[in-house]
């Protein structure tokens, strides 16, 4: 779990740094990106555990979900980003950010689950 957490934290730092360089006026988009990608990955892992539990050890599952994805995606950062937008007088941007994050992350988790379910249903050769 610690290794996954370290990797997730490094990935998060990388995304924050590069997104901040590309879009300095919208630092909240880095959080949106990692939360959406993390949700897709979490959906994929959930499908894997449901459909092929014997192929993912509980230790690896915990390392990937709690460690890697837990460090990569953070709800506290999402909340703080929304508050920063509100305090900056950008109420519309804050509301849009909250709605987009919520919708994209739930859709991402559902999409990841559906994609992995299809992939796991294919016969192995």
C-alpha positions as CSV (number, residue, x, y, z in Angstrom):
1,X,0.0,0.0,0.0
2,X,2.8,2.4,0.8
3,X,4.5,1.9,-2.6
4,X,1.1,2.5,-4.3
5,X,0.7,5.7,-2.2
6,X,4.1,6.9,-3.1
7,X,3.5,6.4,-6.8
8,X,0.1,8.0,-6.6
9,X,1.5,11.0,-4.8
10,X,4.3,11.4,-7.4
11,X,1.7,11.2,-10.2
12,X,-0.4,13.8,-8.5
13,X,2.5,16.2,-8.1
14,X,3.4,15.6,-11.8
15,X,-0.1,16.4,-13.0
16,X,-0.5,19.5,-10.7
17,X,2.9,20.9,-11.8
18,X,2.2,20.4,-15.5
19,X,-1.4,21.4,-15.5
20,X,-0.5,24.5,-13.5
21,X,2.1,25.4,-16.1
22,X,-0.4,24.9,-19.0
23,X,-3.4,26.5,-17.3
24,X,-2.2,28.9,-14.5
25,X,-5.6,30.6,-14.4
26,X,-7.4,27.3,-13.8
27,X,-5.4,25.2,-11.3
28,X,-8.6,23.4,-10.3
29,X,-8.5,21.5,-13.6
30,X,-5.6,19.4,-12.4
31,X,-7.8,18.1,-9.6
32,X,-10.7,17.5,-12.0
33,X,-8.3,15.6,-14.3
34,X,-6.9,13.3,-11.6
35,X,-10.3,12.7,-10.1
36,X,-11.8,11.8,-13.4
37,X,-8.9,9.5,-14.4
38,X,-8.8,8.0,-10.9
39,X,-12.5,7.2,-11.1
40,X,-12.1,5.5,-14.5
41,X,-9.3,3.4,-13.0
42,X,-11.4,2.6,-9.9
43,X,-14.2,1.5,-12.1
44,X,-11.9,-0.8,-13.9
45,X,-10.5,-2.3,-10.7
46,X,-14.0,-2.8,-9.3
47,X,-15.0,-4.8,-12.5
48,X,-11.8,-6.8,-12.2
49,X,-12.6,-7.7,-8.6
50,X,-16.2,-8.6,-9.4
51,X,-15.5,-10.6,-12.5
52,X,-12.0,-12.1,-11.9
53,X,-11.4,-11.9,-8.1
54,X,-8.8,-14.7,-8.4
55,X,-6.6,-12.6,-10.6
56,X,-6.1,-9.7,-8.1
57,X,-4.8,-10.4,-4.6
58,X,-6.3,-8.5,-1.7
59,X,-2.9,-7.0,-1.0
60,X,-2.6,-5.7,-4.6
61,X,-6.2,-4.5,-4.6
62,X,-5.6,-2.5,-1.5
63,X,-2.3,-1.2,-2.8
64,X,-3.9,0.0,-6.0
65,X,-7.2,1.4,-4.5
66,X,-6.2,2.8,-1.2
67,X,-2.5,3.5,-2.0
68,X,-2.1,4.5,-5.6
69,X,-5.6,5.9,-6.4
70,X,-6.1,7.2,-2.8
71,X,-3.0,9.3,-3.1
72,X,-3.7,10.3,-6.7
73,X,-7.2,11.5,-6.2
74,X,-8.2,13.6,-3.2
75,X,-11.7,14.8,-2.3
76,X,-10.2,17.3,0.2
77,X,-8.4,19.1,-2.7
78,X,-11.6,19.1,-4.7
79,X,-13.4,20.8,-1.8
80,X,-10.6,23.3,-1.3
81,X,-10.4,24.2,-5.0
82,X,-14.2,24.8,-5.0
83,X,-13.9,27.1,-1.9
84,X,-11.0,29.0,-3.5
85,X,-13.1,29.7,-6.5
86,X,-16.0,30.9,-4.3
87,X,-13.7,33.1,-2.2
88,X,-12.3,34.6,-5.5
89,X,-15.8,35.6,-6.4
90,X,-16.0,33.0,-9.2
91,X,-19.3,31.4,-8.1
92,X,-20.2,30.2,-11.6
93,X,-16.8,28.6,-12.0
94,X,-17.1,26.9,-8.6
95,X,-20.6,25.5,-9.4
96,X,-19.5,24.3,-12.8
97,X,-16.4,22.7,-11.3
98,X,-18.4,20.8,-8.6
99,X,-21.0,19.6,-11.2
100,X,-18.4,18.6,-13.8
101,X,-16.2,16.8,-11.2
102,X,-19.2,14.9,-9.8
103,X,-20.7,13.9,-13.2
104,X,-17.3,13.1,-14.9
105,X,-16.1,11.0,-11.9
106,X,-19.3,9.0,-11.6
107,X,-19.5,8.5,-15.4
108,X,-15.8,7.6,-15.4
109,X,-16.2,5.0,-12.7
110,X,-19.2,3.5,-14.6
111,X,-17.3,3.7,-17.9
112,X,-14.3,2.0,-16.5
113,X,-16.4,-0.7,-15.0
114,X,-18.2,-1.3,-18.3
115,X,-15.0,-1.3,-20.3
116,X,-13.3,-3.8,-18.0
117,X,-16.4,-6.0,-17.9
118,X,-16.3,-6.2,-21.7
119,X,-12.6,-6.9,-21.8
120,X,-12.8,-9.5,-19.1
121,X,-15.6,-11.3,-20.9
122,X,-13.4,-11.9,-23.9
123,X,-12.1,-15.5,-24.1
124,X,-8.5,-15.9,-23.2
125,X,-6.2,-17.5,-25.7
